Amino acid sequence: MNTINEKYDIILPNEFGRKYTIRYKQYMYSDIEGQDGIPNWELQDFGCGPSSMATILSSIGYDLDPVEVAKQMLLDEYGNPIDFYTNKETGRLGMSTLGFLYLLQELIRTKGFNLEYQLVKYSYEHPELKKEQIIEMIKHDYMALILVGPKGKIEHPRTFSNYGHYISVTSVNNLNNEFYVANPNKTGDSQIDTTYSYETLVSNMYTNTFDFLMVKNKSLVLKK
């Protein structure tokens, strides 16, 4: 039985291959303005990236919540602000993809996290060429951060969000090779037990990003 908490869900493994997952709900977090020198920034509105990365890290054995992830991304080790915001002209909104690479490097360097990460980019003309690799990596202890949203697409399925949005790809269903996701918005509340095909993920994804940012804990065998 899954456990529902105010700020996160504990999603238990099932017989189809779903992994133990802690799904953080970004909409349950208030703004983090003024905390330890972080500039004004709305976590509950624009914190899908830190929430999704916190889901991955917590699920693979490192207990970091979205606020802690945001602090790691927005402040250096001396407390100086770092600008990984996506939109500097109209306001500090979401996190840039580069910020998550910085985050993982810093967690390895400063905290000794035994992480391995890998960028898996697919061909937008022939996404099927990476399908088997991505399925196998998610089956074997990786989770992935992806960016979805309707940018540049008139006919966009909007399966996970109406706007640019990060989600976590956590597991693969062994019966149909479809993916379990952890979506930190309210839409994600009803998607916990649903699986999505590789084609559905790709059709929802932004182009010209890192595509699948794969992350695993090298010292952990995930609970299955």
C-alpha positions in Angstrom: 0.0 0.0 0.0 1.3 3.4 -0.9 1.7 6.0 1.8 0.4 9.6 1.3 2.1 12.5 3.2 1.3 16.2 3.0 4.4 16.9 1.0 5.3 13.6 -0.5 4.0 10.1 -1.4 5.8 6.9 -0.6 5.2 4.7 -3.6 6.0 1.0 -2.9 7.4 -1.5 -5.3 5.0 -3.7 -7.1 5.2 -7.1 -8.9 5.5 -5.4 -12.3 8.9 -3.8 -11.6 8.0 -0.5 -10.1 10.7 0.8 -7.8 10.4 2.3 -4.3 9.8 6.0 -5.0 9.4 9.1 -2.8 7.4 11.5 -4.9 7.6 15.1 -3.8 4.6 17.4 -4.4 5.9 20.8 -5.4 2.5 22.5 -4.9 2.7 21.8 -1.2 5.8 23.9 -0.7 5.6 27.6 0.0 8.1 30.2 -1.4 11.6 30.0 -0.1 12.3 33.7 -0.2 14.9 34.8 2.4 16.0 31.4 3.5 19.8 31.4 3.8 20.2 34.2 1.3 18.2 32.7 -1.6 16.7 35.5 -3.7 12.9 35.7 -4.1 11.8 32.5 -5.9 8.5 30.6 -5.9 9.2 26.9 -5.2 5.5 25.9 -5.3 5.0 27.5 -8.7 8.3 27.1 -10.4 10.0 24.3 -8.4 9.2 21.3 -10.5 12.9 20.7 -11.3 14.1 20.7 -7.7 11.0 18.6 -6.7 11.7 16.0 -9.4 15.4 15.8 -8.6 14.6 15.5 -4.9 12.3 12.6 -5.9 15.1 10.9 -7.7 17.8 11.5 -5.0 15.5 10.5 -2.1 14.3 7.4 -4.0 17.9 6.2 -4.5 19.0 6.7 -0.9 19.9 10.4 -0.4 17.4 12.2 1.7 17.1 15.6 0.2 13.8 17.5 -0.1 13.0 20.1 -2.8 14.1 23.0 -0.6 17.5 21.5 0.1 17.9 20.7 -3.6 17.0 24.3 -4.5 19.5 25.6 -2.0 22.2 23.4 -3.5 21.5 24.9 -6.9 21.0 28.5 -6.0 23.8 29.0 -3.5 27.5 28.1 -3.8 29.4 26.5 -0.9 30.2 30.1 0.5 26.5 31.2 0.4 26.8 33.3 -2.7 23.8 33.3 -5.1 24.1 31.3 -8.4 21.8 32.2 -11.3 20.4 29.0 -12.9 17.0 30.6 -13.6 15.6 30.1 -17.0 14.1 33.6 -17.5 16.1 36.6 -16.3 14.1 39.3 -18.1 10.5 38.6 -17.0 11.2 37.0 -13.6 13.0 34.2 -11.9 11.0 31.2 -12.9 12.2 27.6 -13.5 15.6 26.1 -13.4 17.9 25.7 -16.4 19.0 22.2 -17.4 22.7 23.2 -16.8 21.8 23.8 -13.1 21.1 20.1 -12.6 24.5 19.1 -13.9 26.1 21.6 -11.6 24.0 20.2 -8.7 25.1 16.6 -9.3 28.7 17.5 -9.6 28.6 19.5 -6.4 26.8 16.7 -4.5 29.6 14.3 -5.5 32.4 16.9 -4.8 31.2 18.4 -1.6 29.0 15.7 0.0 30.6 12.6 -1.3 27.4 11.3 -2.8 28.3 8.1 -4.8 26.3 9.1 -7.8 26.7 8.3 -11.4 24.9 10.3 -14.1 24.7 10.2 -17.8 23.1 12.3 -20.5 21.2 10.2 -23.1 20.2 12.3 -26.1 18.0 10.9 -28.8 17.6 11.8 -32.4 14.5 13.9 -32.8 14.0 12.4 -36.3 14.6 8.9 -35.1 13.8 8.7 -31.4 13.3 4.9 -31.6 17.1 4.4 -31.9 17.5 5.1 -28.2 14.4 3.4 -27.0 15.9 0.1 -25.9 18.9 1.8 -24.2 16.6 4.0 -22.1 14.3 1.2 -21.1 17.3 -0.9 -20.0 18.9 1.9 -18.0 15.7 2.7 -16.1 15.2 -1.1 -15.5 18.7 -1.3 -14.1 18.8 1.2 -11.2 18.8 4.5 -13.1 16.0 7.1 -12.7 15.8 10.0 -15.2 14.9 13.7 -15.1 13.2 14.9 -18.3 11.7 18.2 -19.4 8.2 18.2 -20.9 6.0 20.9 -22.2 4.4 22.4 -25.3 7.3 24.6 -26.4 7.3 25.0 -30.1 4.6 22.4 -30.6 1.2 23.4 -31.7 -0.3 19.9 -31.4 1.1 19.0 -28.0 -0.4 16.2 -26.0 0.0 18.0 -22.6 0.0 14.7 -20.8 1.9 15.9 -17.8 1.6 19.7 -17.9 0.3 22.7 -19.9 3.6 24.4 -19.5 7.3 23.7 -19.4 7.7 21.1 -16.6 10.2 18.7 -15.1 9.2 15.1 -14.2 11.0 12.0 -13.0 11.0 8.7 -14.9 11.4 6.2 -12.2 10.7 2.6 -13.3 9.7 0.3 -16.2 6.7 -2.1 -16.1 8.1 -5.4 -17.1 4.9 -6.6 -18.8 4.6 -3.8 -21.4 8.0 -1.9 -21.1 6.1 1.3 -20.3 7.4 3.8 -17.8 6.2 4.8 -14.3 6.7 8.6 -13.7 6.7 10.8 -10.7 5.0 14.1 -11.7 5.3 16.7 -8.9 2.2 18.7 -9.9 -1.4 18.0 -9.1 -1.9 16.1 -12.3 0.7 13.7 -11.0 -1.6 12.8 -8.1 -3.6 10.6 -10.5 -0.7 9.3 -12.5 1.1 7.2 -9.8 -0.2 3.8 -11.0 -0.3 4.7 -14.7 2.4 3.7 -17.2 3.4 5.6 -20.3 5.0 4.4 -23.5 8.4 5.7 -24.6 6.6 7.3 -27.5 4.3 9.2 -25.2 7.3 10.5 -23.2 9.1 11.6 -26.3 6.0 13.3 -27.8 5.7 15.4 -24.6 9.4 16.4 -24.3 11.0 19.7 -25.1 13.5 19.6 -27.9 17.1 20.8 -27.5 17.6 19.9 -23.9 19.6 17.1 -22.3 16.7 14.8 -23.0 17.1 12.0 -20.4 19.4 12.9 -17.5 20.0 9.5 -16.0 21.0 9.3 -12.3 21.9 6.3 -10.1 23.4 5.6 -6.7 26.4 3.4 -7.4 26.3 1.9 -4.0 22.7 1.0 -3.9 20.7 -1.8 -5.2 17.2 -0.3 -5.7 14.3 -1.9 -3.9 12.1 -3.7 -6.4 
